[in-house]
Amino acid sequence: DIVMTQSPLSLAVTPGESASISCKSSQSLLHSNGNNYLDWYVQRPGQSPQLLIYLGSDRASGVPDRFSGSGSGTDFTLKISRVEAEDVGVYYCMQALQPSYTFGQGTRLEIK
Amino acid sequence: QVQLVQSGAEVKKPGSSVKVSCKASGDTFSSYSFNWVRLAPGQGLEWLGGIIPVLRTPNYAQKFQGRLTISADESTTSLFMELSGLRPDDTAVYYCTRISQSLFGYWGQGTLVTVSS
């Protein structure tokens, strides 16, 4: 299985500032079709997880443009600009290249 | 609007089985990929397996081979996840998901399965 490693595992951010989460995969997620099969999800308190970013950098429907994904191959980053209170939750990266689909350990975002 | 509505919480004894259902509505059913993901206490998200109803053949994470059965009923647009040989570390919230933009674009509300003697 492809191993996904996130860092940091927790971070506390002041509202209005930005936050970045790193995700590294044990194998390249770059497909021969040019797409990186890397998703980002968030689980907010009391809610089901929600898709934020797919194919490494495409925002899912309804996701604010404060959220952006970047990277290719084995190294990816989720950036949240102008963090708001509603961004509290646990953020996961996930490889969608091959079953078994595997997630990172999760990064808990808190507001200072 | 796609909705995935799951069955209610379950409490099971170790060694028993649990079957969780997921009713899909709001869109065509048979040609989409549906998957099951769980979140155990203190753990991260974990993919269990999935199915495309029209193809009927599920695929499973190796870890669950032999004790997981995923099925779909096109007549009722429902998915099912049955896990046997339950252990305390199977205690988790189980989510039904459907593909949209990516594999897990839509999520059900989750079903808590507690395994305890």
Boltz contact constraints between the chains, C-beta under 6 A:
constraints:
  - contact:
      token1: [A, 39]
      token2: [B, 102]
      max_distance: 6.0
  - contact:
      token1: [A, 48]
      token2: [B, 107]
      max_distance: 6.0
  - contact:
      token1: [A, 48]
      token2: [B, 110]
      max_distance: 6.0
  - contact:
      token1: [A, 49]
      token2: [B, 107]
      max_distance: 6.0
  - contact:
      token1: [A, 51]
      token2: [B, 102]
      max_distance: 6.0
  - contact:
      token1: [A, 51]
      token2: [B, 105]
      max_distance: 6.0
  - contact:
      token1: [A, 54]
      token2: [B, 101]
      max_distance: 6.0
  - contact:
      token1: [A, 54]
      token2: [B, 102]
      max_distance: 6.0
  - contact:
      token1: [A, 60]
      token2: [B, 101]
      max_distance: 6.0
  - contact:
      token1: [A, 92]
      token2: [B, 45]
      max_distance: 6.0
  - contact:
      token1: [A, 96]
      token2: [B, 102]
      max_distance: 6.0
  - contact:
      token1: [A, 96]
      token2: [B, 103]
      max_distance: 6.0
  - contact:
      token1: [A, 99]
      token2: [B, 59]
      max_distance: 6.0
  - contact:
      token1: [A, 100]
      token2: [B, 47]
      max_distance: 6.0
  - contact:
      token1: [A, 100]
      token2: [B, 61]
      max_distance: 6.0
  - contact:
      token1: [A, 101]
      token2: [B, 47]
      max_distance: 6.0
  - contact:
      token1: [A, 103]
      token2: [B, 44]
      max_distance: 6.0
  - contact:
      token1: [A, 103]
      token2: [B, 45]
      max_distance: 6.0
  - contact:
      token1: [A, 105]
      token2: [B, 44]
      max_distance: 6.0
  - contact:
      token1: [A, 106]
      token2: [B, 44]
      max_distance: 6.0
